[in-house]
């Protein structure tokens, strides 16, 4: 019942237009089932094998989001069911997702991960790199993926002004891409994924319409990896 209560409390803070991804990484199947029974439909995992194992035993109506850094050689294991891949940060990865999606006659939804944090990180694309990818002929030839939006993670800091500035920068870029009206079959922006347990309120204030929350639903996480 605690998970159900946590979900109800969380939803008070979340406007209707914001999608909640329940981050279930490292959590047991029983916890996910409890959240599902309480009405939560979307769950996020950061390790493909763990997500596959959970997919095999949980209700098939669950929407699974891959939220961790993606290793190209493991895309094939989730290509038949993953609903949205959050952290795509290279054209090579997009090509692999497209290749594996085609094998299953699917179109896989993806978000391009933008690097907005000031702290050092090896993941994410600059805004210029995103525009280069989306304007490339290689990208336009991909028929089995669709870019649904952008994802970004702010600096891990107590400085709320800095967090807000980083989220705002991504919202501004997202709006620019939409206003440029460059939509193609595989580039249809509707999702801006920003915000986690510690900063989702700031993210929503700055334009996020998808948040990724774990500990506020499932309790403290035991980091085993």
ZAPA-150103 format. One record per residue: z, y, x of N, C-alpha, C in turn; residue in three letters. Coordinates in pm, 1 decimal. Last residue first. Example, Ala and Ser with C-alpha at 12.3 -4.5 7.8 and 13.67 -1.06 7.14 Angstrom:
! ZAPA-150103
R       n.zz       n.yy       n.xx      ca.zz      ca.yy      ca.xx       c.zz       c.yy       c.xx   resn
R      708.0     -225.0     1285.0      714.0     -106.0     1367.0      787.0        3.0     1290.0    Ser
R      780.0     -569.0     1319.0      780.0     -450.0     1230.0      780.0     -330.0     1320.0    Ala
***
This chain:
! ZAPA-150103
R       n.zz       n.yy       n.xx      ca.zz      ca.yy      ca.xx       c.zz       c.yy       c.xx   resn
R     -839.5     -178.5     2465.1     -959.5     -170.2     2548.0     -997.4      -24.4     2567.0    Unk
R     -625.9     -158.8     2311.4     -634.0     -281.5     2390.1     -757.6     -282.8     2479.2    Unk
R     -415.3       58.3     2171.5     -536.9       56.4     2253.6     -536.2      -64.6     2345.0    Unk
R     -315.9       59.7     1861.9     -278.2       -9.4     1984.6     -402.7      -24.9     2069.2    Unk
R     -280.1      357.1     1676.6     -366.1      249.6     1724.1     -310.9      191.0     1852.4    Unk
R      -86.1      447.8     1393.4     -110.5      454.4     1538.0     -187.6      332.1     1584.1    Unk
R     -263.2      425.3     1075.1     -146.1      435.8     1160.2     -185.2      434.8     1307.3    Unk
R     -486.1      432.4      917.5     -436.9      300.7      956.7     -308.0      305.3     1037.5    Unk
R     -520.8      710.3      864.1     -540.1      608.7      760.4     -465.4      480.6      795.4    Unk
R     -475.2      851.7     1087.8     -418.1      905.8      965.1     -437.4      810.8      845.8    Unk
R     -627.8      710.9     1276.0     -482.0      697.3     1276.4     -417.2      752.0     1150.1    Unk
R     -910.1      782.6     1193.9     -851.5      650.3     1206.6     -702.2      646.9     1187.0    Unk
R    -1202.3      946.9     1093.3    -1056.1      949.7     1095.6    -1001.3      807.1     1099.4    Unk
R    -1458.0     1156.5     1114.3    -1423.9     1021.2     1159.3    -1272.9     1016.1     1182.2    Unk
R    -1658.4     1332.6      872.3    -1548.0     1325.6      967.9    -1512.5     1180.7      994.9    Unk
R    -1921.5     1535.5      771.3    -1881.2     1396.8      796.6    -1771.8     1396.7      902.7    Unk
R    -1984.6     1795.9      763.1    -1986.5     1725.5      634.7    -1967.0     1574.8      651.8    Unk
R    -1867.9     2094.4      921.4    -1885.6     1949.2      924.3    -1894.9     1894.0      782.4    Unk
R    -1818.9     2373.4      921.7    -1945.3     2321.1      870.8    -1965.6     2171.6      875.1    Unk
R    -1572.6     2466.4      996.4    -1688.8     2513.2     1072.3    -1816.0     2436.0     1040.1    Unk
R    -1388.1     2339.1      842.1    -1395.8     2485.5      830.7    -1521.4     2540.5      898.3    Unk
R    -1421.8     2083.3      946.9    -1468.0     2111.7      810.8    -1483.7     2262.5      790.3    Unk
R    -1300.2     2120.8     1198.9    -1441.0     2082.0     1188.9    -1497.7     2115.7     1051.4    Unk
R    -1038.3     2173.1     1130.9    -1114.9     2278.0     1199.3    -1263.7     2248.6     1186.8    Unk
R     -978.4     1922.1     1023.2     -968.0     2041.6      938.7    -1047.9     2156.9      999.5    Unk
R    -1008.0     1744.8     1237.4    -1104.8     1740.0     1127.9    -1097.2     1862.8     1037.7    Unk
R     -857.6     1704.5     1466.3     -925.6     1833.5     1450.8    -1020.3     1838.5     1330.5    Unk
R     -734.9     1454.5     1485.4     -663.1     1571.7     1533.0     -728.0     1704.6     1502.8    Unk
R     -919.7     1265.6     1378.6     -785.3     1280.1     1321.2     -717.6     1411.2     1360.6    Unk
R    -1225.8     1458.1     1408.5    -1151.6     1332.6     1410.2    -1009.6     1361.9     1361.2    Unk
R    -1542.8     1614.2     1392.5    -1404.1     1609.6     1351.4    -1345.4     1470.0     1347.7    Unk
R    -1871.3     1596.2     1268.1    -1777.1     1659.9     1360.7    -1636.9     1641.8     1304.4    Unk
R    -2184.2     1545.7     1181.1    -2063.2     1465.5     1202.4    -1977.6     1530.2     1310.9    Unk
R    -2389.2     1644.0      950.9    -2329.1     1703.5     1070.8    -2192.2     1638.7     1088.5    Unk
R    -2683.3     1547.0      786.2    -2546.8     1511.5      827.1    -2507.0     1584.2      954.9    Unk
R    -2944.6     1594.3      738.2    -2854.6     1611.2      624.6    -2708.1     1595.8      664.9    Unk
R    -3274.1     1611.0      855.1    -3134.9     1646.7      878.4    -3057.1     1665.3      748.5    Unk
R    -3494.7     1396.0      940.6    -3456.1     1457.0      812.9    -3306.6     1489.2      818.7    Unk
R    -3725.4     1251.2     1102.4    -3632.4     1359.0     1137.0    -3600.7     1438.0     1010.7    Unk
R    -3930.0     1079.2     1042.5    -3812.2     1023.1     1110.4    -3711.6     1129.8     1153.9    Unk
R    -4119.1     1239.4      912.2    -4069.3     1117.4      848.9    -3939.4     1070.4      910.7    Unk
R    -3995.3     1568.7      990.4    -4100.1     1468.0      989.0    -4040.6     1344.5      923.7    Unk
R    -3912.5     1910.7      986.7    -3887.7     1776.5      935.8    -4013.0     1690.4      942.7    Unk
R    -3893.0     2166.1     1076.8    -3972.2     2073.7     1157.3    -3957.0     1929.4     1110.4    Unk
R    -3772.9     2410.7      997.5    -3855.5     2331.3      905.4    -3949.3     2237.1      980.6    Unk
R    -3598.8     2579.3     1109.7    -3729.7     2568.6     1175.7    -3827.5     2484.9     1094.8    Unk
R    -3370.0     2532.3      969.4    -3449.3     2649.6      931.6    -3587.1     2648.9      996.2    Unk
R    -3269.9     2306.9     1101.9    -3309.2     2297.2      961.1    -3400.4     2413.4      920.4    Unk
R    -3218.7     2411.6     1353.8    -3315.2     2302.8     1340.4    -3362.5     2290.5     1195.7    Unk
R    -3021.4     2599.1     1281.9    -3148.0     2643.1     1341.2    -3255.3     2536.1     1324.4    Unk
R    -2813.7     2436.3     1195.7    -2879.1     2524.9     1099.6    -3013.8     2574.0     1151.9    Unk
R    -2751.7     2319.4     1444.2    -2793.6     2235.5     1330.7    -2869.3     2321.1     1228.2    Unk
R    -2661.0     2545.4     1580.8    -2781.2     2474.9     1627.2    -2838.8     2387.8     1515.8    Unk
R    -2433.7     2605.5     1428.4    -2539.6     2704.9     1444.1    -2670.6     2639.5     1486.8    Unk
R    -2283.7     2371.8     1466.8    -2329.8     2408.1     1331.3    -2443.2     2509.1     1339.1    Unk
R    -2233.1     2394.3     1738.6    -2316.1     2284.1     1691.2    -2367.5     2312.4     1550.6    Unk
R    -2071.6     2620.2     1743.9    -2196.6     2620.7     1820.1    -2290.2     2510.3     1772.1    Unk
R    -1852.5     2538.2     1595.9    -1938.9     2643.2     1541.2    -2073.5     2645.7     1614.2    Unk
R    -1732.1     2359.6     1770.8    -1787.2     2310.9     1644.2    -1886.2     2412.6     1586.9    Unk
R    -1658.3     2545.1     1970.4    -1749.9     2434.6     2002.0    -1813.1     2378.4     1875.0    Unk
R    -1482.7     2715.1     1832.9    -1603.1     2770.2     1896.1    -1705.7     2660.1     1923.8    Unk
R    -1277.1     2537.6     1761.7    -1357.4     2601.8     1657.8    -1488.4     2655.7     1714.8    Unk
R    -1177.8     2480.4     2017.3    -1231.8     2373.3     1933.0    -1324.2     2431.3     1826.7    Unk
R    -1087.4     2734.4     2090.6    -1194.7     2669.8     2167.1    -1260.3     2559.3     2085.2    Unk
R     -889.0     2772.6     1900.2    -1001.2     2866.6     1906.8    -1118.7     2806.6     1982.6    Unk
R     -702.2     2577.6     1955.8     -782.1     2565.0     1833.8     -900.6     2661.0     1832.5    Unk
R     -604.4     2418.7     2218.6     -660.3     2550.5     2193.3     -754.2     2543.1     2072.4    Unk
R     -531.6     2172.0     2294.0     -452.3     2232.2     2186.4     -503.3     2370.5     2148.2    Unk
R     -807.7     1943.5     2345.6     -721.9     2054.3     2385.6     -640.8     2101.4     2265.3    Unk
R    -1081.8     1795.5     2416.1     -946.8     1750.4     2381.1     -847.7     1853.2     2434.3    Unk
R    -1372.5     1952.7     2282.7    -1280.9     1932.3     2394.6    -1143.7     1887.0     2343.7    Unk
R    -1544.4     1778.9     2013.1    -1490.8     1896.1     2080.9    -1401.7     1856.2     2197.6    Unk
R    -1838.6     1604.4     1964.0    -1693.9     1593.3     1981.7    -1645.6     1712.3     2063.4    Unk
R    -2104.7     1564.1     1723.9    -2045.8     1624.2     1842.4    -1895.9     1609.1     1843.4    Unk
R    -2420.4     1478.9     1586.0    -2279.2     1447.3     1603.6    -2228.6     1516.2     1728.6    Unk
R    -2674.1     1540.6     1338.3    -2617.0     1556.4     1471.3    -2470.1     1517.7     1470.0    Unk
R    -2910.3     1351.0     1138.0    -2831.6     1467.9     1172.1    -2782.2     1465.7     1314.1    Unk
R    -3076.6     1143.4     1096.5    -3017.5     1203.9      977.0    -2935.9     1328.4     1009.2    Unk
R    -3361.9     1009.5     1213.7    -3252.4     1097.8     1255.6    -3202.0     1171.2     1133.0    Unk
R    -3456.1      684.5     1169.5    -3458.6      816.9     1108.3    -3336.9      894.6     1155.4    Unk
R    -3681.2      426.2     1279.4    -3554.3      500.0     1289.1    -3569.5      629.3     1210.9    Unk
R    -3928.2      319.6     1270.0    -3818.5      239.9     1214.6    -3679.9      299.5     1242.9    Unk
R    -4125.1      462.6     1397.6    -4135.3      447.9     1252.4    -4015.9      377.8     1189.0    Unk
R    -4202.5      682.6     1647.0    -4101.6      584.1     1606.0    -4094.0      578.3     1453.5    Unk
R    -4366.9      887.2     1720.1    -4430.1      756.6     1697.8    -4332.0      650.3     1647.8    Unk
R    -4211.2     1102.6     1778.0    -4286.0     1106.2     1652.3    -4350.7      972.3     1619.5    Unk
R    -4124.5     1036.0     2036.5    -4032.0     1034.1     1923.9    -4106.7     1025.4     1791.5    Unk
R    -4363.3     1067.9     2181.9    -4293.0      939.1     2181.2    -4199.7      928.8     2061.7    Unk
R    -4415.1     1337.1     2154.2    -4502.5     1242.6     2084.8    -4438.0     1103.6     2078.9    Unk
R    -4132.9     1553.4     2100.0    -4215.7     1467.0     2184.5    -4301.0     1372.4     2100.2    Unk
R    -3952.7     1699.3     1960.2    -4089.6     1751.2     1964.9    -4184.4     1662.8     2045.3    Unk
R    -3716.1     1570.7     1998.8    -3770.3     1573.5     1862.6    -3912.6     1627.1     1857.4    Unk
R    -3673.2     1609.6     2278.3    -3692.6     1476.4     2220.7    -3764.3     1485.3     2086.9    Unk
R    -3641.2     1887.5     2293.5    -3748.2     1822.1     2369.1    -3778.7     1685.2     2309.7    Unk
R    -3413.6     1924.4     2139.5    -3540.5     1981.2     2094.4    -3659.0     1918.3     2166.6    Unk
R    -3225.0     1791.1     2301.0    -3250.4     1745.2     2163.8    -3385.0     1797.2     2114.6    Unk
R    -3230.5     1951.6     2529.6    -3276.9     1812.3     2537.7    -3306.2     1754.8     2399.2    Unk
R    -3116.5     2186.8     2430.6    -3255.2     2186.4     2479.8    -3311.1     2044.8     2484.9    Unk
R    -2857.2     2102.5     2378.2    -2942.3     2145.1     2267.2    -3089.5     2144.8     2309.1    Unk
R    -2787.3     1802.9     2567.1    -2783.5     1947.1     2549.2    -2872.9     1982.1     2430.2    Unk
R    -2630.5     1500.5     2453.7    -2749.6     1575.1     2492.4    -2723.6     1724.9     2480.6    Unk
R    -2390.2     1254.3     2563.1    -2436.1     1364.6     2479.9    -2553.4     1438.9     2541.4    Unk
R    -2159.7     1171.8     2824.1    -2236.6     1137.1     2705.6    -2277.3     1262.3     2629.0    Unk
R    -1991.0     1233.4     3023.1    -2121.1     1181.1     3064.2    -2210.2     1147.7     2945.2    Unk
R    -1804.6     1531.1     3051.8    -1834.4     1409.6     2977.0    -1973.5     1363.1     3016.7    Unk
R    -1560.5     1771.6     3120.4    -1664.9     1685.7     3175.8    -1681.1     1561.1     3089.6    Unk
R    -1511.1     2015.5     2858.6    -1461.3     1919.0     2956.4    -1575.9     1829.9     3002.8    Unk
R    -1637.8     2148.9     2659.2    -1640.0     2210.7     2791.5    -1589.5     2115.8     2899.5    Unk
R    -1849.3     1983.4     2423.2    -1718.9     2002.6     2486.5    -1734.6     2066.7     2623.7    Unk
R    -2102.1     1923.8     2334.3    -2049.6     2057.7     2304.7    -1917.8     2086.2     2374.9    Unk
R    -2376.3     1742.0     2329.6    -2263.5     1765.5     2421.5    -2215.2     1908.7     2401.4    Unk
R    -2471.4     1553.8     2045.2    -2481.8     1676.6     2124.5    -2357.1     1692.7     2210.3    Unk
R    -2631.5     1269.3     1947.2    -2503.2     1320.3     1995.9    -2526.1     1440.9     2086.5    Unk
R    -2809.0     1220.1     1652.3    -2818.4     1255.6     1794.1    -2686.1     1317.6     1837.1    Unk
R    -2771.7      946.6     1437.1    -2736.1     1084.1     1467.0    -2755.7     1106.3     1616.4    Unk
R    -2977.1      730.7     1230.6    -2911.2      767.2     1355.9    -2871.1      914.2     1354.0    Unk
R    -3070.4      447.3     1038.0    -3031.9      587.9     1043.8    -2951.2      616.6     1170.0    Unk
R    -3337.3      228.5     1059.2    -3197.6      250.9     1094.1    -3172.3      400.8     1108.7    Unk
R    -3528.9       46.8      848.2    -3522.3      179.0      909.5    -3374.7      206.2      934.2    Unk
R    -3645.9     -292.2      891.5    -3550.4     -191.9      846.2    -3582.3      -56.5      909.1    Unk
R    -3742.5     -542.1      972.7    -3811.5     -466.4      868.2    -3717.9     -363.7      806.0    Unk
R    -3635.0     -648.0     1192.4    -3567.3     -680.6     1066.1    -3627.3     -604.6      947.8    Unk
R    -3791.2     -546.7     1390.3    -3779.4     -692.4     1380.7    -3717.4     -735.8     1248.5    Unk
R    -3739.6     -274.5     1366.5    -3869.4     -326.8     1322.8    -3864.8     -478.3     1305.6    Unk
R    -3494.5     -252.1     1490.0    -3504.8     -230.7     1345.2    -3633.9     -289.4     1290.0    Unk
R    -3564.9     -289.5     1757.5    -3482.4     -390.5     1691.0    -3486.8     -375.9     1538.5    Unk
R    -3720.8      -57.1     1800.6    -3774.3     -190.6     1828.5    -3696.7     -298.4     1752.0    Unk
R    -3538.6      147.9     1741.9    -3662.4      134.0     1665.2    -3720.6       -6.9     1679.5    Unk
R    -3354.8      105.0     1946.0    -3312.7       92.4     1806.9    -3434.5       71.5     1716.9    Unk
R    -3520.7      162.4     2165.3    -3463.8       28.7     2150.1    -3417.3        5.7     2005.8    Unk
R    -3576.4      432.0     2121.3    -3686.3      335.3     2125.2    -3635.3      193.3     2106.5    Unk
R    -3319.5      542.7     2144.3    -3391.9      550.1     2016.7    -3505.2      448.0     2011.6    Unk
R    -3276.2      496.7     2416.3    -3193.0      428.7     2316.8    -3260.5      430.6     2180.8    Unk
R    -3468.0      667.1     2525.1    -3474.5      522.8     2552.8    -3393.4      444.0     2450.7    Unk
R    -3374.4      915.6     2450.2    -3496.2      865.5     2387.1    -3510.8      715.6     2409.7    Unk
R    -3017.7      937.7     2402.4    -3137.3      930.4     2487.2    -3255.6      878.0     2405.8    Unk
R    -2787.3      917.4     2248.6    -2798.4     1027.6     2344.6    -2915.0     1012.7     2442.0    Unk
R    -2622.4      850.3     1956.2    -2749.0      829.0     2026.4    -2774.2      946.8     2119.9    Unk
R    -2378.3      785.5     1797.9    -2381.0      840.5     1933.0    -2507.7      816.9     2010.8    Unk
R    -2395.2      674.8     1533.2    -2355.8      814.0     1557.3    -2394.8      866.1     1695.6    Unk
R    -2586.0      496.6     1314.8    -2544.0      497.5     1455.4    -2519.1      642.6     1495.1    Unk
R    -2539.0      341.7     1002.9    -2561.1      466.2     1075.8    -2506.4      453.2     1217.3    Unk
R    -2541.3       70.6      926.3    -2588.9      172.9      833.1    -2621.4      303.8      904.8    Unk
R    -2629.2     -251.7     1048.6    -2563.6     -121.5     1071.9    -2626.7      -13.7      983.5    Unk
R    -2775.7     -494.8     1010.0    -2684.3     -446.2      906.4    -2629.5     -305.4      928.1    Unk
R    -2944.4     -576.0     1211.5    -2971.8     -627.5     1076.8    -2880.9     -570.3      969.6    Unk
R    -2852.0     -477.4     1451.0    -2970.7     -415.2     1391.6    -2996.5     -459.9     1248.2    Unk
R    -2652.9     -578.9     1602.7    -2612.9     -510.9     1478.4    -2732.2     -457.0     1399.9    Unk
R    -2768.3     -697.8     1822.0    -2665.1     -772.6     1750.5    -2625.8     -707.9     1617.8    Unk
R    -2942.5     -518.7     1941.3    -2998.9     -630.5     1864.1    -2894.7     -703.4     1781.0    Unk
R    -2790.3     -349.0     2099.1    -2838.7     -300.7     1969.6    -2883.1     -417.0     1881.3    Unk
R    -2724.0     -420.6     2350.7    -2644.7     -479.6     2242.3    -2690.1     -434.9     2103.4    Unk
R    -2866.2     -283.3     2538.4    -2886.6     -428.3     2533.1    -2807.6     -496.2     2421.3    Unk
R    -2775.5      -18.3     2517.5    -2904.6      -56.6     2459.2    -2920.7     -207.4     2444.2    Unk
R    -2462.8       73.2     2410.3    -2534.6        3.8     2516.8    -2662.5      -54.0     2457.8    Unk
R    -2328.3      371.3     2291.5    -2414.5      257.0     2261.6    -2483.2      202.3     2386.1    Unk
R    -2001.4      477.5     2226.3    -2119.8      488.0     2312.0    -2198.8      358.4     2302.7    Unk
R    -1916.0      443.9     1871.2    -1890.9      445.9     2015.0    -2018.5      464.9     2094.9    Unk
R    -1979.6      412.0     1607.5    -1937.0      545.7     1650.4    -1913.0      554.8     1800.9    Unk
R    -2164.6      272.3     1366.8    -2136.5      254.2     1508.5    -2105.7      391.3     1566.7    Unk
R    -2060.7      197.7     1042.0    -2110.2      300.6     1133.1    -2069.8      264.6     1275.2    Unk
R    -2131.0        9.5      757.9    -2076.2        8.8      893.8    -2143.7      115.9      978.6    Unk
R    -2034.6      -14.1      430.4    -2128.7       53.4      519.8    -2064.1       65.2      658.2    Unk
R    -1980.4     -301.4      230.8    -1927.0     -204.2      326.9    -2041.8     -144.0      408.0    Unk
R    -2089.4     -504.8       90.3    -2117.7     -369.3       41.0    -2059.9     -261.3      131.5    Unk
R    -1999.0     -741.2      187.7    -2127.1     -694.4      238.7    -2163.8     -556.0      186.9    Unk
R    -1657.4     -777.2      283.7    -1758.3     -756.4      179.0    -1885.8     -691.5      233.1    Unk
R    -1615.5     -966.0      597.2    -1576.1     -865.8      497.4    -1687.4     -843.9      394.9    Unk
R    -1716.3    -1134.5      790.6    -1611.6    -1186.3      701.4    -1570.4    -1090.2      590.2    Unk
R    -1914.6    -1008.2      940.1    -1936.0    -1146.5      898.2    -1836.4    -1192.6      792.2    Unk
R    -1808.4     -761.8     1011.3    -1916.6     -767.7      913.1    -1930.4     -908.4      855.6    Unk
R    -1637.1     -842.0     1215.7    -1580.5     -793.3     1089.7    -1685.7     -797.6      978.0    Unk
R    -1820.2     -914.3     1413.8    -1721.5    -1011.7     1367.6    -1662.7     -970.9     1232.4    Unk
R    -1954.7     -669.3     1448.0    -2026.2     -787.4     1399.4    -1928.4     -889.6     1342.5    Unk
R    -1748.8     -512.1     1557.2    -1807.9     -476.7     1428.3    -1881.8     -595.7     1367.0    Unk
R    -1709.1     -642.1     1798.6    -1599.1     -634.6     1702.7    -1652.2     -601.4     1563.6    Unk
R    -1957.6     -597.7     1916.1    -1914.9     -734.5     1886.0    -1801.0     -736.2     1785.1    Unk
R    -1966.8     -313.7     1942.8    -2059.9     -384.3     1855.8    -2009.2     -523.1     1819.4    Unk
R    -1714.4      -80.2     1913.9    -1761.8     -196.0     1992.2    -1845.0     -285.1     1899.7    Unk
R    -1632.3      109.0     1739.1    -1689.3      156.5     1865.2    -1733.5       43.9     1957.1    Unk
R    -1678.3      163.0     1383.9    -1634.5       80.4     1497.2    -1699.4      131.7     1624.3    Unk
R    -1596.5      282.1     1064.4    -1656.1      307.3     1194.3    -1593.9      221.4     1302.5    Unk
R    -1684.2      244.0      720.4    -1594.3      215.2      831.6    -1668.3      231.5      963.8    Unk
R    -1686.5      327.1      381.4    -1751.4      346.2      511.8    -1649.6      328.5      623.0    Unk
R    -1541.6      303.1      145.3    -1665.3      224.7      159.7    -1722.1      224.9      301.4    Unk
R    -1234.2      288.0      -17.1    -1305.4      334.5      101.3    -1424.9      243.5      129.4    Unk
R    -1086.9      179.4     -228.5    -1204.6      260.4     -257.9    -1282.4      312.2     -138.5    Unk
R     -895.0       -1.3     -183.2     -849.2      130.2     -230.1     -965.3      226.4     -253.2    Unk
R    -1034.5     -206.8      -73.1     -982.6     -226.8     -209.1     -933.3      -95.7     -270.5    Unk
R    -1067.3      -91.1      179.5    -1183.1     -114.6       92.6    -1138.9     -130.2      -52.5    Unk
R     -807.8     -103.9      276.7     -872.4       26.2      259.0     -992.5       15.1      165.9    Unk
R     -778.0     -382.5      280.9     -687.2     -300.1      200.4     -748.4     -163.1      173.9    Unk
R     -975.5     -453.8      463.0     -984.9     -501.6      325.6     -896.0     -418.1      232.8    Unk
R     -868.0     -338.5      691.0     -995.1     -288.6      639.2    -1012.6     -330.8      493.6    Unk
R     -639.7     -496.3      722.7     -626.7     -351.6      703.4     -754.1     -293.3      642.7    Unk
R     -753.6     -749.1      764.5     -666.9     -727.2      647.8     -649.4     -578.3      618.7    Unk
R     -883.8     -728.9     1008.7     -963.3     -739.3      886.1     -878.4     -708.5      763.1    Unk
R     -707.6     -494.2     1224.5     -739.8     -627.3     1170.4     -818.9     -619.3     1040.1    Unk
R     -843.6     -250.3     1453.9     -760.3     -284.5     1338.8     -802.4     -418.8     1279.0    Unk
R    -1017.7     -174.1     1652.6     -896.4     -247.2     1694.4     -808.8     -289.7     1577.0    Unk
R    -1160.7       65.7     1438.0    -1164.0       -4.3     1566.2    -1023.8      -54.5     1602.2    Unk
R    -1195.3      209.5     1208.2    -1118.8       84.4     1198.7    -1117.1        5.9     1328.6    Unk
R    -1210.9      507.9     1069.2    -1228.1      447.3     1201.8    -1134.9      327.1     1212.5    Unk
R    -1381.6      588.3      791.8    -1252.5      532.9      832.0    -1270.7      456.4      962.6    Unk
R    -1544.3      875.9      724.7    -1563.7      748.8      794.8    -1426.2      701.9      842.1    Unk
R    -1608.0     1070.6      449.3    -1501.4     1017.0      533.7    -1542.5      882.4      591.8    Unk
R    -1810.3     1351.0      391.9    -1801.6     1205.0      395.0    -1693.5     1161.2      493.1    Unk
R    -1782.2     1631.4      188.9    -1754.8     1575.7      321.7    -1735.1     1424.5      311.8    Unk
R    -1797.6     1736.1      -62.6    -1923.6     1723.3       10.6    -1905.8     1661.1      150.0    Unk
R    -1536.3     1756.5     -157.2    -1622.3     1650.7     -210.4    -1749.1     1630.4     -128.5    Unk
R    -1304.0     1817.4      116.1    -1390.5     1859.3        4.8    -1485.7     1747.3      -36.4    Unk
R     -995.9     1690.8      202.0    -1139.1     1671.5      224.4    -1219.4     1716.8      102.3    Unk
R     -727.2     1688.3      160.6     -778.7     1784.5      259.4     -931.1     1785.0      268.7    Unk
R     -690.8     1481.4      -12.0     -650.4     1614.7      -57.9     -710.9     1722.1       32.7    Unk
R     -746.0     1257.6      132.4     -852.6     1309.8       47.2     -818.6     1446.2      -11.4    Unk
R     -504.1     1194.0      250.6     -612.1     1251.3      331.3     -716.6     1318.5      243.9    Unk
R     -361.7     1074.8       44.1     -312.1     1199.1      104.6     -422.6     1270.9      181.1    Unk
R     -517.6      847.0       -0.3     -500.0      944.4     -108.0     -454.5     1078.9      -52.8    Unk
R     -487.4      718.0      246.0     -619.8      760.7      201.3     -609.0      867.2       93.1    Unk
R     -212.8      663.0      241.2     -268.5      749.7      345.2     -405.8      803.8      305.4    Unk
R     -201.6      483.4       27.5     -132.7      612.4       17.5     -187.0      711.8      119.9    Unk
R     -345.9      270.6      139.2     -394.3      335.6       17.3     -331.7      473.2        0.9    Unk
R     -174.4      207.4      348.5     -309.7      253.7      378.1     -368.2      325.4      256.9    Unk
R       50.8      117.8      208.1       60.2      236.7      292.4      -78.0      293.8      322.3    Unk
R        0.0     -121.8       81.8        0.0        0.0        0.0        0.0      126.5       85.0    Unk
***
